[in-house]
Amino acid sequence: MITLPSKKRGRGRPTTLTPETSEIIVQAVRLGAPLEMAAKYAGVGERSLFRWVEDGKASEDDENIYRQLWHQIEQATAENCLRSLQRLQQAAEGEKDGLGEWIRKPEWKVDMELLARKYPKDFGLKRQVELTGADGGPVEVEFKEIKKVTDEMSDEELKVLTRIGQKLYRPELTNGTGVSGGNGQ
């Protein structure tokens, strides 16, 4: 339970964080709601809740209401995660009755999903997407608006634009001068 030593945050108007609001937020998070949903459920703005959490992280005073809220949210998040992991572990192992008969068979897919999420590099699904253009050729991209503008530019304007592009995207080609070769011309 959060205690309210002061209703002022020190930044202006009094806070709308009350013990009741805090409890509603923490209950929602304990059930697995993301902070955005918990804020809506508690009837507070998302930005307010995120600011309270950030203020709580930044505070070193354990009596600070925002520090207490942040700590309770962190604990509720961990409780929710561990409860979910416990249920997944039970599903993966299955369950037998007193006679050794399966009530619920083990679910190997649960183990695989847990491994894939916890160790995506080793167990995650590898999906490779390859894009090809017409008849298996390269994908052609046309920037019509840019083309229309560059078609109307003079040769000198195009040279300047090219140097700017080189400087932005390939600074090693411009030697820091914006000019290919770096001779300053």
N, C-alpha and C positions, 0 to 999 in steps of 0.2 A: 504494500500500500504506500502511495506517495504522500508525503507530508508537505504542506505548503507553508514554508516559513515566511514567504512574501509573495504577493500577487504581481509584483513588478519585476520585469525582466531587466530593468535598467536601461531600456532602449526607448521608452515612450509609454504607450498605453499598457494597462495591465494585461497579463496573459489570460488566455481563455482555457489554459490547461488546468483542469480540476482533477481531484482524485477519481471522480466518476468517469471522466473522459479518458483518463489514463487507463483505468481498468478495462473499459470497453475496447480500447486500442490493443491492449495486451492480450485480452481474450481472443480477439480476431486473429492476431498474429499467432497465438498458440494453436489455433485451428488450421493455420496454414495460409491465411490471407496475406497478400503482399501489402506493403505499407499504404499504397494508393487506395486499396479497398478498405483497409482498416480505418483510414482517415474518413472515407465516405460513410462507413458504418457508424463511426463515432460522431459524425456531423461536423467535422472540422475540415478546413482546407488542406489539400495535399502539401502545399508549400509551407503551411504552418507546421504540420507534422514533420516534414523534412528539416525545417529550421530547428525545431525542438530537438530532434535527434542529433543534428550537427552541434547544437549548443551543448547537448549532453556529452557527446564524444570529446568536445574541447574542454569541458570542465573537469577539474580535479577534485572538486568539492563533493563528497558523497552525500551531502545534505541538499545539494542543488536538485530542484525538481526535474530538470531536464536530464541530469546525470542519472537520476533514479529511473526515469522513463526509459532512457537509452539502455540501461542495464537490464530492466525488465523485458524490453523488446528482444535484446540479445538472448536472454535466457529462454523466453517463449519460443524464439526461432529454433534454438538448439533442442528444446523439448519436442517440438513438432517434428523436426528432422529425425531424432532418435526414435520417436514413436513410429514414424513411417518406416524406418529401416528395420525396426523390430518386426513389424507386420510383414514386410517383404521377406525377411529371413524366415519367418514362420511359414509363409507361402512356399518358399523355396524348399524347405525341409519336408513339408507335408505333415500329416498328423495321423497317428494310428490310435485305434481304440484299445481297450484293455486286453483284447484277444489278439492283438497284433495285426488286425485288419486295417487297411487304409480307410480313413474317414475322408481325408483329402490327400491326394497323391502329390508328390513333390513336383514343383514347377521349375524345370531347368531354365526356362525362358526368363524367369525372374532373376536368377543368378547372372545370366548372360547380359540382361539389361543393366543390372547393377555394375557389372564389370565394365560394360561399354561406357557408362556414364562416369564412373570413377576413374577409369584408365582409358580415355578415348584413343590415345595414341596406339595402345597395344590391342584393345578389344573393340574399339568403335568401328562402325561400318565405314568402309572406304568407298566413297562415291566419286567417280570421275565423270565429269561432263565435258563433252567435246562438241564444239559448235563448228558447223561447216556451212559454206555458202552453197550456191547453186551448183549442181552436179558434183558435189564433194569438194569444191574449191574453197578458197579462203572466204571468210565473211567480209563483205564490203560494206563500209560505213560511209555514208555521205552526209555531210553537214551543209545542208542547202543554204541556210541563212549565212553561215560564215563564207561559203563559196560566193554567194551573191555580193557580199561586201568586198571580198578580196578581188573579185573580177573587176570591180570598179576602181581599184587602187592603181596608182602609177607604179612603175618599176622601182622608183626610189622609196615609196611608201612600203612596198613589199620587202625591200632590202632591210628597212628599219624594223619591220615586223619580224622578219626572220632573225635578225640580231637579238631582238627582245626575247623571242622564243628560245634561242640558243642559250641566252644568259639565264633564263628562268629554268630551263629543263636540262641543259647540258653545259653547266658553267665551266667544265674542264675544256670545252672547245673555245671559249672566249677569253681564257686567261684572265678572267675578272674584269676585262675591259668592255665586254659587250660586243667585241669585234673578233671574228674568227682570226686565229693566228696571233692575236694579241699585239699587233703592231700599232694599234691606236688609230688606224685609218678607217 
